[in-house]
Structures are given as C-alpha cells and as structure tokens.
Amino acid sequence: MIQISRSTFDQLRAVGLIQDQVYGRERNYAICNKQGPSRKKTYYLVEEQPQMLFLGYFEDALASRKIRRISFHQMRELTKRFPDLQTQHNGEHIPNATIYAWRGGEADRTTLYVRTLPYILKALQDIPWRKE
C-alpha cells in the first residue's frame, strides 16, 4: 500500500478508482486515525495497475513489460495506423486506454507509454524512434 494525500484520494474517487466495501468486493484503501481531525488522517491505497497508472507510477508496469516507452513520432504513427486507440492524460482515467501521456518530472516534459499488445508491438517494429 502507498500513502496518498486527501486531494489525490478525492481525485481517485471522482474517476471511480476507489472501491468501497460491498458484498463480494473488498475496498482498496485504508484510512488511519479516522476519529481524529481531517489534517491528521492518513490515506493508503492498494497498489493496483489502474490506480498506479492514474497516479503516474509506471515503474512496476515497465518492469513487468506491460507497458513500453515510445517517442512522439511513434505515437503519431500508431494513431494513424490504429485510429481507435485511446490516450489517457494526467488526471483522467480511461479504462481501455492504450497510450499513456504523462507530463511531469524535473524537465516538465511529456513522456509517452504504450501497452504491450501483440499488434502494437508488431507495428512498432516498423516505426523508427525518430522521423528520418
């Protein structure tokens, strides 16, 4: 579980990534010090792939080879070949997203990731990293 802030918790709840305990389903968060004032509460979230991708934690997905980093040129070519690909940007949640665009870091640049689906990997073999 990872610790998150109240505002991040509210953002996750707004897009539907927070699961409450319902019959047959566990909740995916914990709140410590519930009885105390709001400023002393600590929120923890279970590390699941949709939540991690929403928050911008791509390391686990990269290590397990579920996503791969791509260039802007490769993204443009993929969207030309497959016009139905969906892109998820910062602060939004698209369940069937194939491309993830994350803006941030020390250089404040956009980093692009793509899910490693067989037809995408086959198309990426023909597309160079940069335009020639």
N, C-alpha and C positions, 0 to 999 in steps of 0.2 A: 504494500500500500504506500502511496505517496501523499505527502501533505500538500493541500491546496488552500488558497485563500477563499474568503466568503464570496468575493466577486466572481472568481472562477467557478465556484460551486453554483452560483446563480446562473452563470452563462451556460454551464453544462445542463442544468435543469431546464433552461429555456429552449434548448435544442433537443431535449428528450433523451439525453445520455445518462441521466440519474435515474436509477431504478429503485423504487420503494418496495418494501416487503409486501408481496401479495401472495395469495395461495399458490404454491408451486414454484415461486421465484424468490430468490434471496435479494436483499438490497446490496448495492455495490458501493456503499460508502459507510463511513462511521463518523460520528460527531462525539468528541471528547469534551468533558465539562459542560454537559447540556444544561445543567441547572444554573450555571454561572452567567454573568453578563455576556453580552454578544462579543465584546472585544477579547474575552478570554477563551472563547470556543475555538477548537481546533478541528479542521475538517480533513478527513483522509478518504482517498479514493482507491478502489481496487484497480490494479494495472491491467486493463483490457485494451485490445488494439484500437477500437473506435475512439475511446476516450484519450488514449495516448496520441493518436494522430490528430485529434482535435486540439490538444494542448501543444502539439509541435514536438513531441518526443519521438524521433524517428530512428533512434539508435537500435532499439530492440528489433524493429521490423527490418532494418538494414542488416543486422547480424543474422537474422533467420532467413534472409534473402526473400522476404515477402514484398519488399519494395526496392527500387533501384534509383539512383540519382541520374537525371538526364539534363541535357542542355536546353536552352530556349529554342534552338533550331530543331532539335529532335522533337520537342513538344509540338511545334508548329507543323512539322511533317506528319506526326501521328494524328493530329486533329484533322489534317487534310485527308489522310487515308481512312480514318475512322471518325466520321463526323458526330457519332452518338456518344463519344467519350465525355464524361462529366469531370469537371475540375472543382476541387474543394480548396477554398482560400482561407486565410486566417479568420477565426471567429464564426465560421459556418460549418454545418455538418450535413454532408450528403452521403447517405448510406451506400450508394453504389458508385462512389467516386473512384475513378481510375487514376487521375492525376492529382497530386497534392502540391499546391503552390504555397510556400511558407516564406513570409517576409520577416526578417529579423537578424539577430546576430550583431557582431561588432561592426560589420561593414554595412548593415541595414540593406542587404540585397536580397532579392527573391531567389530561393532555392527550389528547384523542381524535383519531384519524386514521382515515379510511376509504379503501379502494381505489376508484379512479375507474372503476368498471364501469358500462356504459351503463344497466342497470336501476336501479342505486343513484343515479346522477346524476338520472335521471328522477324517482325518488321524492323526492329531496332538494329538487326544485323546489317541491313541495307542502308541505314541512315547514319552518316558520319556525325561526329560530335559537333563539328563546325561546318558552316557552309563553305563550299570550296569555290 
